[in-house]
Amino acid sequence: MLGRWAVKFVGRVFLLAPVGSFFGSLKNEWVKGKIYETYGDGEKDIFKYIEVFYNRKRRHASLGYVSPAVYEQMPGMKQGRAA
C-alpha cells in the first residue's frame, strides 16, 4: 500500500523521512519486544508513547537535543521559535 502511495512522491523523499524517523523511534524505543494482548492494549500503549514520552520528554534533534518541555521554557522562545 505504501509503495503505491510513495510512487506519487518520487523525488520528494523529504516528505517520507519524518514519518520513517518517527516509526523507527517508536519501534526501537517503545514497542520492540512487547506483545500486546489486544489491539486496544497496543493502541493505548502507542498513544502513551506519543503523548507522554515523544511529545513531552524525548529529546529532539530539531530543538537542539532538548525535550519540547525544556525548549518551551527556554528564554526567548515564542510559539516554538526563537524570538
Protein Blocks (a to p, Z undefined) as FASTA:
>chain_A
ZZmmmmmmgoilmmmmmmmmmmmmmmmmmmgopacfblklmmmmmmmmmmmmmmmmpccf
kloopafklmmmpghiaghiaZZ
